[in-house]
Amino acid sequence: MRYPYVDRRDERLIELCREVARICISDEFKRLHREMVKLYRKSGVPDPHLVAFQDSLFSIFVESAHPEGSFEPFT
């Protein structure tokens, strides 16, 4: 499927959306999200589904961006 082209930022956004979608349909994401929802509910975190979704997505996204553990902290 082709999307209307406006500028390079659109290309990056499309790539990012594709990566997020790939992560969200993965079994790894679904398992991690379920586990985090359980933990967050027990801990009394407000809106545990949303927070678990954000944290699961972030965790897997960072892991896929730095698979060898070569994560460099923000400076």
Number of C-alpha atoms within 10 A of each C-alpha: 2 4 8 7 9 8 8 9 10 13 14 11 11 13 12 12 12 12 13 15 11 11 19 17 10 10 10 12 19 16 11 17 23 15 13 19 20 13 14 17 14 10 10 9 13 10 11 19 17 12 16 22 19 12 15 24 19 14 13 18 16 13 14 13 11 12 11 8 10 9 11 7 5 4 3
